[in-house]
Amino acid sequence: QVQLVESGGGLVQAGGSLRLSCAASGRTISRNTMGWFRQAPGKEREFVAAITWTGSISYADSVKGRFTISRDNAKNTVSLQMNSLKPEDTAVYYCAADLVPGPPYDTWGQGTQVTVSS
């Protein structure tokens, strides 16, 4: 059973940066698509970024040019570098893995809070 643990969240001023990390344990994720999602208070969870095992990357329009997703297969981790943060980026950020055939993103971390002050 794979477990995903996010870290790196916190409080930052608008314009600042944070780097989130997602560590996977239980099996390798090197052949799986990994994604980051976020959920702000009172809103539905939304897609932020994803990276396939071949390295193809996609971003939500709201974070393009500011966020960068990457993976380190040797460390079994996925990261999200967030620059030029805005108050509207405030949310709980979740790491997710697409491990088994069927609906995407079947495994989720517990989330890490990111708060951007204005």
Buried (B, 14 or more C-beta within 10 A) or exposed (E): EBEBBBBBBEEBEEEBEBBBBBBBEEBEBEEBBBBBBBBBEEEEBEBBBBBBBEEEEBBBEBBEEBBBBBBEEEEBBBBBBBBEBBEEBBBBBBBBBBBEEEEEBBBBBEBBEBBBEE
